[in-house]
Amino acid sequence: MQYIGKLNINLIGKYKNEIKTNEVVLTDERLKEHILVYHKKDYEEFHLFLKEIIENPDYIIEDNKHIDTLIFLKELQKLEKKCRIVVKLALGKEEGHPKNSIITMMKQNNRTWEQTIRNRGKILWQKLDKKE
């Protein structure tokens, strides 16, 4: 299990009072059995930026397809690329899920980025000044 970073609980809306921890991890299972299988190139490109994406996102969206799950979007100026990370929140509802954990991650092109913002769920937080 890799420790990735800490959520800013003030940015996650209704989950602020439900969340059990602000720590975000990437489990060996998700890395080896999903991310490296389906998104290996994206992981290789973005893994050094996981902490930055979680701690300083451009958008946090409540995922309308998965319960208690947030989508973190970040445009990485250094790479001139956009990334999406999906995080399952640790709310104490599931045994064996003590920390917020990354479910998946992937590169986003402009079209899927805009579709995610428009259609994937309620925007909980949006960075107003995206220049870094």
C-alpha positions in Angstrom: 0.0 0.0 0.0 1.3 3.4 -1.0 0.5 6.5 1.0 -0.4 9.2 -1.5 -1.5 12.3 0.4 -4.3 14.0 2.3 -7.7 15.2 1.2 -8.7 18.8 2.1 -11.9 17.8 3.8 -13.2 21.4 3.5 -13.6 20.9 -0.2 -15.6 17.7 -0.2 -19.1 19.0 0.6 -21.4 16.7 2.6 -18.7 14.1 3.1 -16.7 16.5 5.3 -18.6 15.4 8.4 -18.8 11.7 7.5 -15.2 10.9 6.5 -13.1 8.8 8.9 -9.7 10.0 7.7 -8.2 12.5 5.3 -5.4 10.1 4.2 -5.5 8.7 0.6 -3.7 5.5 -0.3 -3.2 3.4 -3.4 -3.5 -0.3 -2.6 -1.3 -3.0 -4.1 -4.5 -4.7 -5.4 -5.8 -1.7 -7.3 -2.4 -0.9 -8.7 -1.5 -4.4 -9.8 -4.9 -5.7 -10.8 -6.5 -2.7 -12.3 -4.3 0.4 -13.0 -1.3 -1.4 -14.3 -3.5 -3.7 -16.4 -5.8 -1.0 -17.9 -4.0 2.3 -17.5 -0.3 1.4 -17.3 0.9 4.1 -19.6 -1.1 6.7 -17.7 0.3 5.5 -14.4 3.8 5.7 -15.6 3.2 9.2 -16.9 1.3 10.5 -13.8 2.4 8.6 -10.8 4.8 11.3 -9.6 1.9 13.7 -9.6 -0.7 11.7 -7.6 -0.2 13.7 -4.5 -0.5 17.0 -6.4 -3.7 15.9 -8.1 -5.3 14.8 -4.8 -4.1 17.8 -2.7 -4.4 20.5 -5.4 -7.1 19.5 -7.9 -8.8 21.7 -10.4 -12.1 20.0 -9.8 -13.6 17.7 -7.3 -16.8 16.0 -8.5 -19.2 13.7 -6.7 -19.3 10.6 -8.8 -22.9 9.9 -9.8 -22.1 6.3 -10.9 -20.5 5.1 -7.7 -21.6 5.7 -4.1 -19.3 7.6 -1.8 -16.8 8.2 -4.6 -15.1 11.4 -5.8 -13.4 12.3 -9.0 -10.4 14.6 -8.9 -9.5 16.4 -12.1 -6.2 18.2 -12.6 -4.6 19.8 -15.6 -0.9 19.3 -15.2 0.7 22.3 -16.9 4.2 20.7 -16.7 3.1 17.8 -18.9 0.4 19.7 -20.9 -2.0 16.9 -20.0 -5.1 16.3 -18.0 -5.6 13.5 -15.4 -8.6 12.0 -13.6 -8.3 10.1 -10.3 -11.3 8.3 -8.8 -11.2 8.0 -5.0 -13.4 5.8 -2.8 -14.1 7.5 0.5 -13.6 5.8 3.8 -16.9 6.6 5.6 -16.9 3.6 8.0 -19.6 1.8 6.0 -17.5 -0.9 4.6 -15.4 -3.2 6.8 -11.8 -3.5 5.6 -11.9 0.0 4.0 -10.1 2.2 6.6 -8.6 4.8 4.3 -9.7 6.7 1.3 -8.3 4.8 -1.7 -7.6 5.4 -5.3 -9.8 3.2 -7.5 -8.5 4.2 -10.9 -6.7 6.9 -12.7 -6.4 7.9 -16.4 -5.4 10.6 -18.8 -8.3 12.7 -20.1 -8.5 14.4 -23.5 -10.3 17.7 -23.8 -13.6 16.0 -24.8 -13.7 13.5 -21.9 -12.5 16.2 -19.5 -15.5 18.5 -20.4 -17.9 15.5 -20.4 -16.8 14.5 -16.9 -17.3 18.1 -15.7 -20.8 18.3 -17.3 -22.2 14.9 -16.8 -20.4 12.8 -14.2 -21.9 14.4 -11.0 -22.2 17.4 -8.8 -19.1 19.7 -8.7 -18.1 19.9 -5.1 -15.2 22.2 -5.7 -13.7 24.1 -8.6 -10.4 25.9 -8.6 -11.0 29.4 -9.9 -7.5 30.4 -10.8 -5.9 27.5 -12.7 -2.6 29.2 -13.5 0.3 27.7 -11.6 
